[in-house]
Amino acid sequence: MNKYYYDLHIHSCLSPCGDDDMTPNNIAGMAALKGLQIAALTDHNTSKNCPAFLAACKKNGIIGIAGMELTTSEEIHIVCLFENLENAMAFSDDVDKNHRIKIPNKPKIFGEQYIMDEDDNIIGNEENLLINATDLDLQSASSLAKSYGAFVCPAHVDKQSNGIIAILGDFPKDTGFEYAELNNASKKEEYLEKYPNLSSCFFITDSDAHYLWDINEAENFFMLDDEPYSSDKVRRSLFAKLLKEDE
């Protein structure tokens, strides 16, 4: 068992609110410079930059995780992480074809939405806005993601913008979530006191980075089984912990 420092909520230049410098290689390189071993790409309502990101992570010695930050019909953000790229892309395709509400993007207002290859070349531009709500309510979104093998948790419960508590006024009972994400780890005790239902959750702390400098330092970690070492072994150990398969 060894420590693996992580940041499981990072946006690329495909998210309209993400800085244009948030290219797959820049993110992977910054994660490495900050001492992280595991990083996840979670763009709004899409995983289209995940193939390039995972390739960039491999070049930089980072264990890359494919993911998505999905916006529910209630405007709640949830983090969806996938053990393999194929499931992430299948889920992304399902969301794109069946659940996104297609509104043309206005780059001058919201920002560009660049799709990139593993060398950071622009290979496409998402025409429809990615940050608006899907037609999936919270439970339906969670169930759909889990049907593709995802780990799912409510994003940044301590934020006023699109956090489950900010939207609903409390953390509901019986959500089925075993983890909740904090943006600021120092708020954990405050939120446990104010919202007792959170006591049923484990916590992860992620940056929700939209700029390179926002990516987390090597502070938050999982203890993971990595013997005999391989990146696939660490990945399996991570998802076993997140999905509570190691209990």
Secondary structure, DSSP 4 states (H G I P E B T S, - for coil): -EEEEEEEEE--TTSTTS-TT--HHHHHHHHHHTT-SEEEE--BT--TTHHHHHHHHHHTT-EEEEEEEEEPTTS-EEEEEESSHHHHHHHHHHHHHHTB---B--HHHH---EEE-TTS-EEEE--B-SSS-BS--HHHHHHHHHHTT-EEEES-TT-SSS-HHHHHSS--TT---SEEEES-GGGHHHHHHH-GGGGGSEEEE---BSSGGGSPPTT-EEEE--SS--HHHHHHHHHHHHTTTT-
